[in-house]
């Protein structure tokens, strides 16, 4: 076969392949979510950070989540009190949620969310972010992130979630 015929054959084959309708894999459209969490139990270990005025608490807590993301959670958190008792508090937590419903729909598996926020001790409010870092079973392909704000024990969480195909 000469080069001209081979070129035409390749071009026709490429055109035929491009005309085949292939399903595209894409994530579902992100949806807005809002939820709350209520503390149901805690275990606390604390220590002073060297000779500073900083206090570090390691807290294991359980929560009840309500709203667009609902279920029961178990968190491991580190609270860092800067210049205790008057300074801000940084909190970093990872929470695993079970018996999960998303937008009112029950899902099998667990969902793991990371929370990072700062508490202003003078205002008594917290402000921060959350991000889904993992899931199992029905929740393995759920992704999302958002913000949190409000009084320490009654903060509101908002953001967006979507499922990958």
N, C-alpha and C positions, 0 to 999 in steps of 0.2 A: 504494500500500500504506500502510495507516495505521500509526501508531507501535506499537500493541499487537501487530499481526501481525509487524511488522519485529523487535520485541523477542523474540518467541517464535521466529522464524526464526533469529535470531542465537544465541539460547540453545541451540536444537537443533543448529545447526552447530558451536558450541563443544563441546557434549557429544559429538557424533560425532567430532570431531577428537581430543578427549582420550581417547576409548575406543580409538583406533587404537594398536596396540602398536608403538612405535618402539624400535629397538635403542638402548641407551644406550652411549655411548662412555666407557669408564673404563679407568684404568690396571690392569695386572695387579697381583695381590696382591704386596706387597713380600716378598722372600725374604732371609734372612740369608746373608751372605757372609763368608768368611775367606780371606785370601791373604797371601803373603809376596813380597818382592822381593830379588833377589840382584844386587849390582853386578857388572857384567861389564867396565866400562871407564870412564875419566874423562879429562877435560881441564879444567885449572884455571887461572884468571887471578885474581890477588889484588892488593889495595891496602890501604893504611892509610887510615882515614877521618879526613882532616885531621891535627891534632896529638893526636888522642885515642888511647886504648888499644884502639880498635875496629878490627877487620880485616874487610874485605868480600871474599868470594870469589865469583866467578861460575864455576859448575861445569856443564859439559856431561857427562852420565853416561848410560851404557846399563845396562839392567837386564833380568833375566829374572824374570817374574812367574809364581808357581805358586799353585795353589789354585783357589778358585771363580772368580776372575778371573785368567786366565793369558795369557801372550804375551810379546813382546819390546818393551821400552820405550826411549824416548830422552827424557831430561829436560834442561831448562834450569832451573838452580836458583841462588838467591842465598843464601849463608850469611853471616850477620852475627854475628861473634864480639864480644860485649860485654866490655869490660875484659879483653882477651886477656892471659894464657891462662886466667884463673880464672873468668871470667863465663859466663853462659849463651850459647847459640848459637841464634839464630832462623833457621829455614830456610823459604823460600818457593820452591816448585817447580811447574812445569807439565810433565807427562809425557804423551807420545803413545805409545799401545800399539798394536802391530800383531800380526797372526797371533793374534787374540784368541779365547779360548774363555770362555764364561760358563756356569758350572755344568756344565762338561764338554761343552758344545755349541759347536762351531766357529761363528763369526760372521764375515761379510765386513765389511770396513771397518776403521776405526781408532777408538780410544777415547781421549779426552783427560781427564786427571784433575789437579786441583790439590791439592797437599799443602802444609800449613802446620803446622810443628811446632817445638818448642823442645827443645834438648838440655841436660840438666843435667850439667855437666862433672864434678861430684863423684860422682854416681851412675852416670854413663856411659849413662844411658837417655834415650830420646826419648819425647815425648808430644805428640799433635797430632790433626789432622783431615784428612780427604780428602773431595773432592766431585767427582763427574763433571760436567765443564763442557761436554762436547760429544762428538759421535760422528758417524761417516759410515756410509752403507749400512745394514746390519743393526743397527748400534749407534746410529743417529741418535736413536732414541727410548728409549734406556736412560738411566735416571736413578738416582742413588744417592749415598750419603754414609756416612761412618762415622768411626771413630777409629783411631789407631795408638798402640802402646805397646811398649816393650821396649828391649833393648840396641840401640845405634846400628846395627850391621850385621846385626841379626837381629830387627828389630821385627815385630810382628804387626799386621795390618790387619783390622778387622772392621767390619761395618755392614750396610746393607740396600740392595738394588737392585730396580728394577721397570721394566717396559717400558710406555710409553704406547701406546695403540692406533694 
